[in-house]
Amino acid sequence: LVVARTQELFHSHLAALALLDDAGQASQWKVFSGSGGGLKQMKLEAGRSLPSHLATLSQPTGFDPGDGWAEASSLLAGEEMLSGIVAPLKTSERTIGVILVADRHGTDFGEEQVKVLASLANQVSVAVTNARLYEQAQHVAVLEERDRIAREMHDSLAQVLGYLTLKANAAKDLLASNSLV
């Protein structure tokens, strides 16, 4: 939804979002092409990542074919873009991805559009961070529930084994007393 709306907002040919994993590697691109291509999700091959200059951005910037865009465009299914802007998705600790818009006609993206993309990147960063935190909270809740069930099973088993030991000792004592009579 984010990439589709970004593409519409900027009236560009393409919008894309790449999220980084904990190791700082892009796991997949989400690309929306306005030229009838629709939304594509592209998993990256093992060892393949964002071009280093995109993954280490500190602020939104424009790009053109001369600054390594060819390397990035190959990740985006060979789209041949002449101009665009890219903004990092940042948290307080690190970059978690990038969002970009690109155009085939060499549109000169102005300062206002850079500010809009920066604002959008901030909002996407918050949304992605919240989604990841929610996912972590769910995972922790599952682990805590598993621990609780394991403790209950252990306690129940200990009670049953204690009861059986008590009954076995009572039976042993009863058998011992009957054999003497």
PyMOL commands that set and color helices and strands:
alter all, ss='L'
color gray80, all
select helices_A, chain A and resi 2-10+52-55+65-67+69-75+111-180
alter helices_A, ss='H'
color red, helices_A
select strands_A, chain A and resi 14-20+26-33+38-43+61-63+83-90+95-103
alter strands_A, ss='S'
color yellow, strands_A
deselect
rebuild
show_as cartoon
